Amino acid sequence: MATRLRVKRRLGSHSDTSPSRPPSPPLPPAFHSAPFPPDLDPAPPDRPRLKPGRKTLAERLVLADEGTYYLRDGDVVLFRIRNNRVWQCRYRLLAGGWRRKTTGQRNRIDAARAACQWFDEARYRERLGLTAERHLFKTAAVETITELRAELAAGRGRRIYRDYATAIERYLLPFFGERSLDAIRQQHVVEFERWRDQQLGRTPAASTLLTYAAAWGRVLDTARARGWLTERDQIPRLGVRGRRTQTRPGFTPEEITALRTYLATWALEPIRNSTKERELRLLIRDYVELLVLTGIRHGTEAMGLEWRHCAWYHDRQGTQFLRIRVAGKTGERLLIAKHEAVAVLERRAGHDWACVGKTLDQVLNAKIARRVFRFSSDAQPHDFGPVFRRVLKSAGLLKDSADQVRTLYSLRHTYATQELTSGTDIHTLARQMGTSVVMLERHYSKLTASMAADRLAG
């Protein structure tokens, strides 16, 4: 009789229940038919490991002394790590394997209740074809940002990945971060879009919404690849219908001629005690002319241009062309520059100490791994935008006829307009500029229709 009382006290819950509150309900009966997981057996080194299978009364007393309990026919294990009073748990999944968690409880009854609830929920979700556990949106978002930046650092990522990471960090993560992935519904997406527009202070353009939608899709793809979402989890998509983008401001052929003439004079004006200002003027002149003559993107493509990226190309008739390899947001491509661009590169080579004394042929054949647009100190300008704005204002070309302010991107728009007007095929132009035919048709649909007026009317 005395032995049974001692066993009851040892296996009971009175020693774990605080005297300041009523005793907790008794612990569900423990079963010991399943083998004990070896990696969770906190056996001291002086005791041999217990054999798998049903435990004897003496073995159960040893396990209870060391803080290990079996629940739910051995599928739930409750244990404590040495020198830690908080109960840990581990439960078996239907798909195989174990899931380990900390209960955060010091009371064994409360810890057992939490562990059994997690086990029941996991089994219920698995039977429904869902993931065993819920995962927060921030877990997948942080993982996605890490992947995007790793691909960019390795040189495999597209430049648009930076925009994806920014959209996730500034908007998606703050709003959805603490919400479970499989709990996101359409009403949450609507609330997010309203909140995002308030943060922006305007209705985003359709192109901007496409960036948000692509970033959202990357997060969901990462969650599915990690097994945090299943095919049965139907997560709504972000909307992509925004305000229509205004026609980009450009230059007429006469205005381009006036701009190039002004830059040629402005760059050679005498300047006292400012060598850097003189170099900046020479740089901005050649930079603007190369954009006009090639249609490459300012910043991402033009600032990354190196001498080794330029080479001569000869067609079947033996005509020589200047071919440039650029890396943009759509990847690498080869483009053919206008013949006037040769003079621009010759001027640049004359101001580069690594090219001084060499002809342009020698420079191109040397394949020099050196940026074309840089100061004599080898540093590059941070941004040509403010200087270009000052030039346009001085030349009286800052705004177009629709009172829109022109920027460096207006030069790329002007190149596309002039090429389409001169009869360049839209598919050829798309390859030359590193864009899609759909994008060109979206922005220049009126222009392309007017170009075909004679054929359409006849």
C-alpha positions in Angstrom: 0.0 0.0 0.0 2.8 2.4 0.9 4.5 1.6 -2.4 1.4 2.5 -4.4 1.1 5.8 -2.6 4.6 6.8 -3.3 4.2 5.9 -7.0 1.0 8.0 -7.1 2.7 11.0 -5.6 5.6 10.7 -8.0 3.5 10.4 -11.1 0.8 12.9 -9.9 0.6 16.6 -10.4 0.5 17.9 -6.8 4.2 18.7 -6.8 3.9 20.8 -10.0 0.9 22.8 -9.1 1.3 26.2 -7.4 -0.5 26.4 -4.0 -1.8 29.9 -4.9 -4.3 28.5 -7.5 -6.7 25.6 -7.6 -5.2 22.3 -8.7 -5.2 21.6 -12.5 -7.2 18.7 -13.9 -5.4 15.4 -13.8 -2.9 14.6 -16.7 -4.3 12.4 -19.5 -3.1 8.8 -19.1 0.4 8.2 -20.5 1.1 5.3 -22.8 4.5 3.7 -23.4 4.0 1.4 -26.4 5.9 3.6 -28.8 9.7 3.5 -28.8 11.4 6.4 -27.0 13.2 8.7 -29.4 16.9 8.3 -28.7 17.8 12.0 -29.3 15.4 13.1 -26.6 16.4 10.6 -23.9 17.9 12.9 -21.2 19.5 9.9 -19.5 22.5 10.7 -17.3 25.7 9.1 -18.3 25.7 6.6 -15.4 22.4 5.0 -16.5 22.2 2.8 -19.6 19.7 3.9 -22.2 16.2 2.4 -21.8 15.1 -0.2 -24.4 12.3 0.7 -26.8 8.9 -0.7 -26.2 6.5 -0.8 -23.2 8.1 0.4 -20.0 8.0 -1.4 -16.7 6.8 0.3 -13.5 10.4 0.8 -12.4 11.3 2.3 -15.8 8.4 4.7 -15.7 9.5 5.9 -12.3 13.0 6.6 -13.7 11.5 8.6 -16.6 9.3 10.6 -14.4 12.2 11.4 -12.1 14.2 12.6 -15.1 11.3 14.7 -16.5 10.1 12.6 -19.5 6.5 11.6 -20.2 4.7 9.9 -23.1 1.2 11.0 -24.2 -1.2 10.0 -26.9 0.2 6.5 -27.3 3.7 7.7 -27.5 3.1 10.2 -30.3 3.6 13.2 -27.9 6.7 13.3 -25.8 6.9 15.8 -22.9 10.4 16.4 -21.4 12.7 18.9 -19.8 16.3 19.7 -20.7 18.7 19.5 -17.8 19.1 22.8 -15.9 15.9 24.2 -17.6 12.5 24.1 -15.8 10.5 24.9 -18.9 8.8 21.9 -20.5 9.6 21.0 -24.1 7.5 18.7 -26.4 7.9 16.7 -29.5 5.0 15.2 -31.5 4.9 12.8 -34.4 3.4 13.9 -37.8 1.3 11.8 -40.0 3.7 12.3 -42.9 6.6 11.1 -40.7 9.2 12.9 -38.7 8.8 14.8 -35.4 8.1 18.4 -34.7 9.8 19.9 -31.6 8.6 23.0 -29.8 8.9 24.7 -26.4 5.7 24.9 -24.4 6.8 27.9 -22.4 5.2 26.3 -19.3 6.8 25.3 -16.1 3.7 23.4 -14.9 3.6 19.9 -16.3 -0.2 19.9 -16.7 -0.3 23.1 -18.6 2.6 22.0 -20.8 0.9 18.7 -21.5 -2.3 20.5 -22.5 -0.5 22.8 -24.9 1.5 19.9 -26.5 -1.7 17.8 -27.0 -3.5 20.8 -28.6 -0.6 21.3 -31.1 -0.6 17.6 -31.8 -4.3 17.5 -32.5 -4.2 20.6 -34.7 -1.3 19.3 -36.7 -3.0 15.9 -37.3 -6.3 17.7 -38.2 -4.5 20.0 -40.7 -2.6 17.2 -42.2 -5.8 15.2 -42.8 -7.2 18.3 -44.6 -4.2 18.4 -46.9 -2.8 21.5 -45.2 0.6 22.1 -43.6 1.1 20.7 -40.1 1.7 24.2 -38.7 0.8 27.7 -39.6 3.7 30.0 -40.7 3.8 33.8 -40.5 4.1 35.9 -43.6 7.3 37.5 -42.3 9.1 34.2 -42.3 8.6 33.8 -46.0 9.2 37.5 -46.7 12.6 37.5 -45.0 13.6 34.3 -46.8 12.6 35.9 -50.1 14.5 39.1 -49.6 17.6 37.0 -48.6 17.3 35.0 -51.8 16.8 38.0 -54.1 19.9 39.8 -52.6 22.0 36.6 -52.8 21.1 36.3 -56.5 22.0 39.9 -57.1 25.3 39.5 -55.3 26.2 36.4 -57.4 25.4 38.3 -60.6 22.5 36.0 -61.5 19.7 38.3 -60.5 17.8 40.8 -62.6 18.0 44.5 -61.6 14.3 44.4 -61.0 15.0 42.2 -58.0 16.0 45.3 -56.1 12.6 46.8 -56.6 11.0 43.5 -55.4 13.1 43.6 -52.2 12.1 47.2 -51.6 8.4 46.6 -52.1 8.5 43.6 -49.7 10.5 45.6 -47.0 8.5 48.8 -47.2 5.0 47.7 -47.8 4.3 43.9 -47.7 6.3 43.1 -44.6 4.9 45.9 -42.3 1.3 45.1 -43.2 1.2 41.3 -43.5 4.3 40.4 -41.3 2.5 39.0 -38.2 -0.3 37.3 -40.2 -0.4 33.6 -40.9 0.2 32.8 -44.6 -2.9 30.5 -44.9 -5.1 33.0 -43.1 -4.7 35.8 -45.7 -8.1 36.5 -47.4 -9.3 38.9 -50.0 -10.5 41.4 -47.5 -6.9 41.6 -46.1 -5.6 42.3 -49.6 -8.2 45.1 -50.1 -7.2 46.7 -46.8 -3.5 46.5 -47.8 -4.1 48.2 -51.1 -6.0 51.0 -49.4 -3.2 51.4 -46.8 -0.5 51.3 -49.4 -2.1 54.0 -51.5 -2.3 56.2 -48.3 1.4 55.6 -47.6 2.3 56.5 -51.2 -0.1 59.5 -51.2 -1.4 58.7 -54.7 -2.9 55.9 -56.8 0.0 53.9 -58.2 0.5 53.5 -61.9 -0.2 50.1 -63.5 3.6 49.5 -63.9 4.2 50.1 -60.2 1.4 47.7 -59.3 2.9 45.0 -61.5 6.1 45.3 -59.4 4.1 44.8 -56.1 2.3 41.9 -57.6 5.5 40.3 -58.8 7.1 40.7 -55.3 3.9 39.2 -53.7 4.1 36.2 -56.0 7.8 35.7 -55.1 6.9 35.5 -51.4 4.2 33.0 -52.1 6.4 30.9 -54.3 9.1 30.8 -51.6 6.5 29.7 -49.0 5.3 26.8 -51.3 8.9 25.8 -52.0 9.6 25.5 -48.3 6.4 23.5 -47.7 4.7 26.4 -45.7 1.8 26.5 -48.1 0.1 23.7 -50.0 -1.8 23.7 -53.3 -5.0 23.7 -51.3 -4.0 27.1 -49.8 -5.7 29.6 -52.1 -4.0 32.9 -51.4 -5.5 35.9 -53.3 -3.3 37.9 -55.7 -2.7 41.7 -55.6 -4.5 43.9 -58.1 -2.6 45.3 -61.1 -5.2 47.8 -62.4 -3.8 51.3 -61.6 -4.0 54.7 -63.1 -2.9 55.1 -66.7 0.6 56.3 -67.2 0.9 59.7 -68.8 2.8 60.0 -72.1 6.4 60.4 -71.4 7.9 63.8 -72.3 10.4 63.7 -75.2 12.3 66.0 -77.5 11.6 66.9 -81.1 14.5 66.4 -83.6 15.0 70.2 -83.6 15.2 70.3 -79.8 17.8 67.4 -79.8 19.9 69.4 -82.2 19.6 72.5 -80.0 20.5 70.5 -76.9 23.6 69.0 -78.4 24.7 72.4 -79.7 24.2 74.0 -76.3 26.1 71.1 -74.5 29.1 71.5 -76.9 29.4 75.2 -76.0 28.6 74.8 -72.3 31.1 72.0 -71.8 34.0 74.2 -73.1 33.2 77.4 -71.2 36.1 78.6 -69.1 35.8 77.8 -65.4 38.1 79.1 -62.7 39.4 77.0 -59.9 37.1 74.0 -60.5 38.7 71.1 -62.3 35.9 68.8 -61.1 33.2 71.0 -62.6 35.1 71.0 -66.0 35.3 67.2 -65.9 31.6 67.0 -65.0 30.6 69.1 -67.9 32.6 67.1 -70.4 31.1 63.9 -68.9 27.5 65.0 -69.1 27.9 66.1 -72.7 29.2 62.7 -73.8 26.8 60.9 -71.5 23.7 62.7 -73.0 24.9 62.2 -76.6 25.5 58.4 -76.1 22.0 58.1 -74.7 20.6 59.9 -77.7 22.6 57.8 -80.2 22.0 54.3 -78.6 18.7 54.4 -76.6 20.3 52.6 -73.6 18.9 53.2 -70.1 20.6 55.9 -68.1 22.0 54.8 -64.8 21.6 51.0 -64.9 23.1 50.5 -68.3 25.1 53.6 -69.2 27.0 54.0 -66.0 28.0 50.3 -66.1 29.4 50.5 -69.6 33.1 49.5 -69.9 35.6 49.8 -72.8 35.6 46.0 -73.2 31.9 46.1 -73.9 32.5 48.0 -77.1 33.7 46.4 -80.3 33.5 46.7 -84.1 31.1 44.6 -86.1 31.2 44.1 -89.9 28.3 42.9 -92.0 28.5 40.8 -95.1 29.1 43.9 -97.3 32.1 44.9 -95.0 30.4 47.9 -93.5 31.8 48.6 -90.0 29.4 49.3 -87.1 30.0 50.0 -83.4 28.4 47.3 -81.3 27.9 47.7 -77.6 27.1 45.0 -75.0 25.0 46.2 -72.1 23.5 44.6 -69.0 20.1 45.9 -68.0 17.1 44.8 -66.1 16.2 42.3 -68.9 19.6 40.8 -69.0 22.5 41.3 -71.4 22.0 42.3 -75.0 24.0 43.6 -78.0 23.0 46.8 -79.7 24.2 48.8 -82.7 25.1 52.4 -82.0 24.7 55.2 -84.6 27.8 56.1 -86.4 28.0 59.5 -84.5 28.6 57.5 -81.3 32.2 56.8 -82.5 33.1 60.4 -82.0 31.7 60.3 -78.5 33.9 57.3 -77.5 36.9 59.0 -79.1 36.4 62.1 -76.9 36.0 59.8 -73.8 39.2 57.9 -74.6 41.0 61.2 -74.9 40.1 62.1 -71.3 40.8 58.7 -69.8 44.4 58.2 -68.6 44.3 54.5 -69.4 43.5 55.3 -73.1 45.7 58.3 -73.7 48.0 57.9 -76.7 45.9 55.1 -78.2 43.5 55.2 -81.1 40.0 54.0 -80.6 40.8 50.8 -82.5 43.6 50.1 -80.1 41.4 50.8 -77.1 38.6 48.5 -78.3 41.1 45.7 -79.2 42.7 46.0 -75.7 39.4 45.0 -74.0 40.0 47.3 -71.1 37.9 46.5 -68.0 37.3 50.1 -67.1 34.2 52.2 -66.9 33.7 54.7 -69.7 32.0 57.4 -67.7 34.3 58.3 -64.8 36.4 61.2 -63.4 40.2 61.3 -63.7 40.2 60.2 -60.0 38.5 56.9 -61.2 35.4 57.8 -59.2 32.0 57.9 -60.9 29.3 60.7 -60.6 26.6 59.6 -58.2 23.7 61.0 -60.4 23.7 63.0 -63.5 20.0 64.0 -63.0 20.4 67.3 -61.2 23.1 68.5 -63.6 21.0 67.5 -66.6 18.0 69.4 -65.2 20.2 72.5 -64.7 21.4 72.2 -68.4 17.8 71.9 -69.7 16.7 74.9 -67.7 19.6 77.0 -69.0 18.9 75.9 -72.6 15.2 76.6 -72.2 14.3 72.9 -72.8 13.2 71.8 -69.3 9.5 71.3 -70.2 7.7 70.0 -73.3 4.7 71.4 -75.1 2.4 69.7 -72.5 4.3 71.4 -69.6 5.8 68.1 -68.5 9.3 68.2 -67.0 11.9 66.3 -69.1 14.4 64.0 -67.5 17.3 61.8 -68.7 14.7 59.1 -69.4 13.2 61.4 -72.0 16.3 60.8 -74.2 15.4 57.0 -74.4 11.8 57.9 -75.2 13.0 60.3 -77.9 15.2 57.5 -79.4 12.3 55.1 -79.6 10.1 57.7 -81.1 12.6 58.7 -83.8 13.3 55.1 -84.7 9.7 54.2 -85.1 9.1 57.3 -87.1 12.0 56.5 -89.4 10.4 53.0 -90.1 12.4 50.7 -87.8 10.6 47.5 -87.3 9.0 47.3 -83.8 10.5 43.8 -83.1 14.0 45.0 -84.1 13.6 48.0 -81.9 12.4 45.9 -78.9 15.6 43.8 -79.1 17.8 46.9 -79.6 16.3 48.7 -76.5 16.0 45.6 -74.3 12.2 45.8 -73.9 9.2 44.0 -75.2 7.0 44.6 -78.2 4.0 44.8 -75.8 5.7 47.6 -73.9 6.4 49.5 -77.0 2.9 49.1 -78.3 1.5 50.2 -75.0 3.4 53.5 -75.0 3.6 54.2 -78.8 0.4 52.7 -80.1 -0.8 56.0 -81.5 2.5 56.5 -83.2 2.6 53.1 -84.8 -0.9 53.5 -86.2 0.0 56.9 -87.7 3.1 55.4 -89.3 0.9 52.8 -91.1 -1.6 55.5 -92.3 -0.7 55.2 -95.9 -1.1 51.4 -95.9 -4.3 51.5 -93.9 -5.9 54.2 -96.1 -4.9 52.5 -99.3 
